[in-house]
Amino acid sequence: MKWGVWALVALAMSGCASVSDIEQSPPTMSVISGKKPMVYAQCFDTRLTKDRGPSLIEPYQKDGVKVIVRDRFSTSPSAVLFIEERSSGSSIKVFESMSNFPLRNKAVLNAAEHCISG
């Protein structure tokens, strides 16, 4: 019963986070990929589109991209990725709303891991 209440509270609060709130949280993943930023972003977006609809991909800094991921049940943001170009690929930082909630959906992290080299 308690888990059900916590899940409902988490679901209700998930729509409350803004992009700037998510960006202020600690990163849930920080990795390096051999792919260029836009190639990585397209791979990531393709993996999540079935589950969440298309993400917003916009330019970030000089040669990077910022990906804003929609929540599963609303149009509110649930994650933000910063993908910056490096000499041999990209550095990726993933920020998620409710990153400290142990029962959150792992689709964002799974897509981010899959696109590192796959």
Buried (B, 14 or more C-beta within 10 A) or exposed (E): EEEEEEEEEBBEEBBEBEBEEBBEBEBBBEBEBEBBBBBBBBBBBBBBEEEBEEBEBEEBEEBBBBBBBBBBEEEBBBBBBBBBBBEEBBBBBBBBBBBEBEEBBEBBBEBBBEBBEE
